[in-house]
Amino acid sequence: MANAKLHIICGNCGQNDMFGYEVVQEEEDVTAKVESRVYIYCNNCSTLHDLEDNATLKQKNNDR
């Protein structure tokens, strides 16, 4: 597996190197299931991006 450089570009301002991120855990009231979301912040224009909008969460295999 290659470890290539990941390129991220803000769709609002076009900046490509001024990002921060936060992992937020949200609990659904009905099922009590906790889901984590990754939000990417553009420090240039303050746009908030949800990583799930552009990437699929890889599920862990808990059968091991």
C-alpha positions, 0 to 999 in steps of 0.5 A: 500500500502506497502512502501518497500525499492527500490533496484537500482543496476548499470548495469555497475559497480554493485554499489548499493548506490552511485546514484544521479538523475536529472529530465529533461524536453524536448520539442518536436519542432513539437508538442510543447509537453513537456516531463519529463525524469528522469536520474539516475547517478551512482556516482561510474562509471559515467554511465547515466541511463534513468529510462524509460528504466526500468519503465513505466510512470504512467499517471495522470488522468486530468479529476477530 
